[in-house]
Amino acid sequence: GAVDKRSTREQNYGKIRAYGGGKMQLKLHMVTIEDLVPKGHFLRKLDAVLDLGFVYEETAHLYSQRYGRPPIDPVVLVKYLLVGFLYGIPSERQIEQRIQTDMALRWYLGLDLFDRVPDHSTISQLRRRKPSFRKIFRRLFEQVVEQCVAKGLASGRLVGTDSTHVKANASQASEELVELPESPGAYWERLDAYEEEGLEELERRTGKRRKKRIKQLKKDRRQTKKRVSRTDPEAGHMNRPGKPRGQHYLSHQTVDTDCGIILDVTVTPGDVYDSVPYLEQIERVHRNILPIQAAAADAAYDFPLAHQALNELEIQFFVRPQAYHDRTNVELKREAFQYDESLDAYVCPNGKLLNLNTLHRSASGLYWLYLADKQDCQRCPLRKKCLSQQDKRGARKLEHSYFTAQRKQNLSRLGDPLYREALKKRQIWCEGTFAAQKREHNLTRVLRRGLEAAEDHCLLSATSLNLKRLIWAMK
């Protein structure tokens, strides 16, 4: 039958009145904050693992022993920010609100039940007014990595490198087109040494030596104009296929594939190519953290110099080959020319030779330049298919990288099961690590502006995930 809602409601009100009119009866409890935190709580395990004593050494020069009000303990400030990234709390204001009501967080920060929680503005002003305080975040990250290596969670047998975008605190409406001064490529000084070796090899192979370069080459002119944000000029406009457009930062991370420990973090503007910080990051890990036996990366890192540099460090390089796009507007593409190693020359479809001419230097690489004889091209029946109308020299030219031999040697192993397995592990650990950080550790966007603030943000996010994996492995 039908339910009488009115009579049911009256019965419920009667029960509430019978138990005190709906008001909680307060009892006096003898309890400490220590009793309120379960023995197996994550923060208890974290407190046992993470020693923050170094914070006092790093911050001693920031505090006056004679003047001012008593300061907030710097370890409390570090823990304050760390728990925000551990629990995915995006802002200092929300961290303050969470600590006020969460007994476990109070316990971890060393605050008693009625102690005042540090104001969020104190944290904000500290990070803004004391830039040297930021060194702590890098030191904290390195301390945790050292612990992970000591516990055997990272071995260097195989590391993977990739980058992920982190949205900057700047809108596309704040962008303006700015012409910036040209600068040398990222590997300019490194290429200088290879160029000297190449010039000696050029003399040995051709009997002539090119004059030593005295002018500094410029970057490609197309790169001089950039979209820069007025609110955060240190961010970069990202415009990549499959990625969101706008102002971003990039977090470049090298991850050990044993347990997913993040070994190094480098932050750049969003318009920087992935290859730019790669070699410096790999060398830093290899020399300062643990020796790397093999490195894996996706196609963005398949640039010739990487093959050469990692080979010299005796690091195996597993990389997904980058697709080659011939942008010449002629019918006969590069594939139509065959390289003859015995002649050290390219053979064109008409049977003529393109001989080695010189060593060409650009802002980002070194290239052997092969030129055809001008008279051969003038009499060639395939001339219209081979040369464009804008070609002023009237002869076909080809170039290949100075480091082509090492790249071919590495990529010749593409069919090897070990090679495929290395690429698969890189994808699993790098992509999975980014997903975990974005989902749980605030790596979706940065709230503060500037490259240094973005680096602090990415370091704290990586540290949080490393700590979780360290504690999980110690069960």
Salt bridges, closest charged atoms under 4 A:
GLU10 OE2 - ARG6 NE 3.74
GLU34 OE2 - ARG44 NH1 2.87
ASP47 OD1 - LYS79 NZ 3.79
GLU58 OE2 - ARG139 NH1 2.48
GLU92 OE2 - ARG127 NH1 2.75
GLU92 OE2 - ARG448 NH2 3.23
GLU96 OE1 - HIS120 ND1 2.81
ASP102 OD2 - ARG98 NE 3.55
ASP119 OD2 - HIS120 ND1 3.71
ASP162 OD2 - ARG426 NH1 3.13
GLU175 OE2 - HIS237 ND1 2.80
GLU176 OE1 - ARG230 NH1 3.87
ASP192 OD1 - ARG213 NH2 2.85
ASP192 OD1 - ARG361 NH1 3.17
GLU195 OE2 - ARG210 NH2 2.65
GLU195 OE1 - ARG213 NH2 2.84
GLU195 OE1 - ARG361 NH1 2.75
GLU196 OE1 - ARG209 NH2 3.63
GLU201 OE2 - ARG205 NH1 3.00
ASP220 OD2 - ARG222 NH2 2.56
ASP258 OD2 - ARG157 NH2 2.92
ASP264 OD1 - ARG138 NH1 3.94
ASP264 OD2 - ARG284 NH2 2.75
ASP271 OD2 - LYS226 NZ 3.07
ASP274 OD1 - ARG240 NH2 3.31
GLU280 OE2 - ARG284 NH1 3.75
GLU283 OE2 - ARG190 NH1 2.86
GLU283 OE1 - ARG287 NH1 3.97
ASP302 OD1 - HIS307 NE2 2.76
ASP302 OD2 - ARG407 NH2 2.64
ASP344 OD1 - ARG205 NH2 2.75
ASP376 OD1 - ARG379 NH2 3.68
GLU440 OE2 - ARG439 NH2 3.36
GLU440 OE1 - HIS441 NE2 3.79
GLU440 OE1 - LYS468 NZ 3.41
GLU452 OE1 - ARG134 NH1 2.79
GLU455 OE2 - ARG138 NH2 3.52
ASP456 OD2 - ARG134 NE 3.02
